[in-house]
């Protein structure tokens, strides 16, 4: 679980996102690991309430904001000393 402070529109709240670890694998000369975190939050909890009704029904902006984080880390080799 990834837990941290998220700030949007001047409002900070703690959020937590489930994490998937992928790897490790060896590729392109190094050992690599992938991290993926996904979740969503309600924009109204951050003071973003503007919206507009559409003629065909419904509203222009949804309440849910999707969050997706993809990261890759590469294990570095120690510098050789001569």
N, C-alpha and C positions, 0 to 999 in steps of 0.2 A: 504494500500500500504506500503510495506517495502522498505525503501530507505536507501542506505548506500554506502560506498566506497568498491570497490572490487579490489584487486590487483592480477595480474597474470603476471608472467614473468617480474616483476619489473615495470609494468605499472599499475597505479591506476586510476580508473574511477568511477564515481558515477553511480550506477545502481538502478533500481526500479523494484520490483517484486510484482505482485498481491498476496494478502494473503486471505486464507480461515480460518475462526475460527470455530472449532468444539467443541461443548460443551456449557456450562460446564456440566459435569456428575459427579455423585458420584460413585466411585469404589475403591476397595481395601483400604477402610477406609479413603478416602480423596476426596476432590472436585478437579476435573481435567479439564483442558482445552487443546485442541490440536490446533496447528498452522501449516499450510501448505503453503509454498511459492514455486512457480515454474516459470521458465522463461528460456531464452537462451541468449547467446551473441555470437558475431563473434570473433573467436580467432585471426584473422588477425588484429583487432583493438588493440590487446595487443602485437603486434610484432611477433606473432607465424605464420610464413609464410611457413615453410618447408612442402613439400609434394612430392609425387612421383607418376608418372603415372603408371597405371596398364596395363599389356599386354592385358587384356580383355576389356580395356576401363575404363574410370573414373579415380579417384584418390584414394590414400591410406587413406588420412585423410580428413574428412569433415571440413567445416568452422565453423559450429555451435557447441557450447558447451552447453549442457543442465545443468541447475542448479535446484536442488531440495532440499528444506529445510523442515524437519519435526521435530517439537519440541512438548514437552508436559510439562506443568507446573502443579505442585501440590500445592494447598493451604495448608500452614502449620498451625497447631494449636498453639496458644500461649502457652508458657511454663507455667505450673501451679506453683504458688508461695504458699509456706506453711509457 
